[in-house]
Amino acid sequence: MKIKGLDELSTLVSLCKRRGFIFQSSEIYGGLNSCWDYGPLGAQLKLQVKLAWWKAMTSQKNIVGLDAAIFMHPKVWEASGHVEGFTDPLVDCKACKTRFRADQSIVDGNVVCPSCQSDDLTEERAFNLMFQTQMGPVKDEGSAVYLRPETAQGIFVNFENVQTSMRKKLPFGIAQIGKSFRNEITPGNFIFRTREFEQMEMQFFVTPGEDEAWFDIWKEKRWAFYKTLGFNEENIKWHEHGEKELAHYAKQAYDVTYKFPFGWEELEGVHNRSDFDLSQHQKMSGKKLEYFDPQTQKKFLPYVIETAVGCDRLTLAILCQAYREETRTTEKGEDTRVVMGFLPKLAPYQVAILPLSKKEPLLTECDKIFENLTQASSHGTQDLRVDFDITGSIGKRYRRQDEIGTPLCVTYDFDSIEDKKVTVRHRDTMVQERISIENLKTYITDSFSQDAQWGL
Ligand code: GAP
């Protein structure tokens, strides 16, 4: 058997559309550049990604969650440095009118147009990436608000609220998942870089002086998280930011990068933000944001270790890593199947129920199995995400489930009426087993609890 991973992003884009993961936004109107809609399977996959992250963060004793508003007081963005400094260098080509980022089209030390290679360009100007809109019915200077370009600031401005209401002592963290918006000059590569995206950010507040040790601890924890998602260590690596790369707020920064089909790119940033944000907000708001340490009886501004990952980008990496084509030589020639090898905890559907025929009593019996698998029971078995597919030959239905990454298929046939057993077919090995219906749910949950045997 030959196994091939994903070479071209376009292969994944078409699978995502064909199988209901991701569609182009407003497609019937010709689409909107770099905007994407998550279909039924994509929405579920992304939700599982968020749940994995949320659980990994908030199941720790010293981390709590938050869900702040997208609109924030405009002064927030002055304090954070985004009004002044959240810009990209923008250049227009006078020859072909292409607009592009100057820093992304440098050939032999000179900026040239990426479209026609002309060097007849306008002067470089700073283009602010924040989207601006207005709040309320009157458009004047005071009504301008921004769509947040990062979720982090919602955490900083709530530091005091969370710390006092939750009676937290340092060190502790605040985790948040939410939409962010950036008017990127060059979005692209499917859901990798878009203008509207979701972030999963955690700010960990520590005593100054302990920040470097915590930075290392968080690097380790984040690496471990990627391993629990089944990432192959050959496809992820750290990238340390050099001095010129460091964001205006960062004292130290490392990125987790992933080997996408278009190259190694950033997935997540781990930053030491020092007390930059809290001290800026303290200055700008006039409100004291210091922490009182009951042991030392001292007041100070905590330092912050931040972990920030794009949910869409992580979902893309999971899709890329899950994709494989398996080719077998059979009597009829070469046969290729596409498999999305998601871990059971991430798969949009964990089980598919496939009645062999639409005849009764098969459908009614399958309905009963569906009910049983999708509901949590009082004796501790979990609810599962289950598809119910009655369309097409059984072989075609297996292939569809392989392509949407369903780990197990359950087939109810005419023998099942007599022997009260079903065929369980495993996505990765294609091995089939007869399992009694009575034990089916325990069999499934037991096999999922051994995550390691699965692909991604
Ligand atoms: N609070 C820090 C911060 O926002 P960042 O490196 O600018 O740091 C964090 O963003 C993560 O958000 C990135 O590693 C990436 O995964 C995701 N991200 C940033 N811009 C994005 C975009 N335009 N489209 C999709 N994801 C994006």
Residues whose N, C-alpha, C, O or C-beta is under 5 A from the ligand:
A	BS01	GAP	P149 E150 A152 R182 E184 I191 F192 R193 T194 F197 Q199 E266 L267 E268 G269 A308 V309 G310 R313
